[in-house]
Amino acid sequence: MRNEAELEIELFCKGVRLDPSTDLKSYVSSRTRAGLGSGLDIILLGNRKKRYINVPVNEEFVKNSPFRIMEAFGRYTLTDDRDPHLKYVIDIPPLPEWYKKKTSSGKLMSRVGVLQGTYLGVYIGDICSFWKTTPKTACKFCTTGVNVGKSEDLEKRVDDVVETAIAAKEESGITFIHFNSGEQEKGGLETAAPYVKAIKERVGLLVGVQVTPSKDLWKYDWLIDLGVDHFSFCYEFQNPEYLKKYCPGKFEAFGHKTFFDAMEYVAKKMGKGRNSGEIIAGIEPIEDTFKAIDYITASGCFPTVCIFRPLVGAELEDYPTPKYEDMVLVMRHMYESCMKNNIPIGLAPNIEVSLIVNPDDAVELSPPSIKKYFYELRRKFFKIAALPLFLSKMKKRKISVDAFDPSPYKKSPL
């Protein structure tokens, strides 16, 4: 029997079949969140915590999965065909009522933002410009061009996002909103700025931003003063040859240096554990993934390690899924690298990401040790001690910084 972390990893790698006894099609996401998730959110009721997992259900490889979700008398169980005695109790989070509501401009809120576990994910800006080049230079695992403007609205006014976030906060209890975007002609940070300020002033949430990196590092000072609590740098692969092959647009426009410079800058500016480096595991050699994890944690950030999923509509739709055994090694290394570099993980209240194995989800993969005991003890202490700080950051407050003019932050060349 798998422990909870091992089960989570195997579900990401093999997916789940929906038994005819279930009626869950309306719960399956129609959008393919830029290469991460397109499946069914489930809650694995573990001994230590509730695990929110976006399990694959649509992809071709799922047909060979040993896992099935079954329903009886309104309760759901996860079964394993390899052993009929193995049954795991799960919940299916109900679709929020606010999904059916409309903003004042008439937009359906479910086409503005979507719950990804316990937080609100919102894509902002135009379709990634790498999808518009000839030949196309978009990341080959990505489906932004398939998703944005089709299963979700392309144009999202600030008011639309604010109204959706208010509904999600009041009805779903979210504490965190995450803005992500592809490459934007006018710049990703500039695209995010008005949304960040509006959320801080009119809603009161922790705010994360994931956009392509800026070479003008002073712009991060601007976004921090506007209220950003977390930056995520999605550089995909540590091996430059794999970045060039699978992310030609990012390789040509930025390369590793632009990502690394920006990530290191905000890590020094904001402190350890406030930001993340995001990579994909299961395509480049596992040794390179280990190097990526070690670089991210040594920089003072926590690693967001996405298990590769061959999404329908992506160029890598037929690429094989990662080996479960390899992904266990990767996630164990992720946790132990955080422990080695004393990265505070899992501190923010009510942020459970369903698209990845969160760093603190992997605690069961690491064997007991004195170092682990004190690391976990320290984590528990800081989680309690940091709560007042997080609560203060979730209060609505006036932001004096201009969201459209970053020029006061521009630094003169030396």
MOLINBEL-V459714 format. One record per helix or strand. SS is the DSSP state (H for helix, E for strand). FROM is the first residue (numbers start at 1). TO is the last residue. If there is no record, write none. Layout:
ss->SS from->FROM to->TO
ss->SS from->FROM to->TO
This chain:
ss->H from->4 to->14
ss->E from->17 to->18
ss->H from->25 to->27
ss->H from->33 to->35
ss->E from->40 to->45
ss->E from->50 to->55
ss->H from->60 to->64
ss->E from->67 to->72
ss->E from->75 to->80
ss->E from->83 to->91
ss->H from->97 to->100
ss->E from->102 to->102
ss->E from->108 to->108
ss->H from->109 to->111
ss->E from->114 to->117
ss->E from->119 to->123
ss->H from->129 to->131
ss->H from->144 to->147
ss->E from->148 to->148
ss->E from->152 to->152
ss->H from->158 to->172
ss->E from->176 to->180
ss->H from->188 to->202
ss->E from->206 to->210
ss->H from->218 to->226
ss->E from->230 to->236
ss->H from->240 to->246
ss->H from->248 to->253
ss->H from->255 to->270
ss->E from->276 to->281
ss->H from->286 to->298
ss->E from->302 to->307
ss->H from->324 to->340
ss->E from->353 to->353
ss->H from->359 to->365
ss->H from->370 to->385
ss->H from->387 to->393
ss->H from->407 to->409
